[in-house]
Amino acid sequence: DLAMDEYFNIYLYSAVLEGNVELANDIYRKARHYFDRAVMGRRSGFILHTLGMLCLLNDRTENAFRLFQSAMRQNDEGLQCECCIGLGKVYLKSGDRASAKDMCFAAAELVETRAQAVRLKELMIEVEEAYGKRHTADDTFKETT
């Protein structure tokens, strides 16, 4: 039932990206056994990342941190990029601006898709704002220290 695992992962990830906490939590509750089983599989990194995003959405940053760290162990640059972005958000929520900025640079080395580039830019803007910089379209990260 690899297809079902993938289906629920995509379904949950979509709800998380929309920021729909209620729907994301409902999907997870209803399909938890698929996620539990999938975490044990060979391609578990993507599931771990999605679950990390769900934890982040629910402000469970310690769990999100552990899940992103586990997902990064897979040798997949696209997945590692997504995890760096997720970790950047975790660091921002915990007030660690320097580590969040480091994650932006790490993610920038791994970006493979336009969607990742967009998510990275959003994180960069959030980091810039955490440093008290106001964002304009052309100056992302120029003077952040």
PyMOL commands that set and color helices and strands:
alter all, ss='L'
color gray80, all
select helices_A, chain A and resi 2-18+21-38+44-57+61-71+77-93+97-108+114-130
alter helices_A, ss='H'
color red, helices_A
deselect
rebuild
show_as cartoon
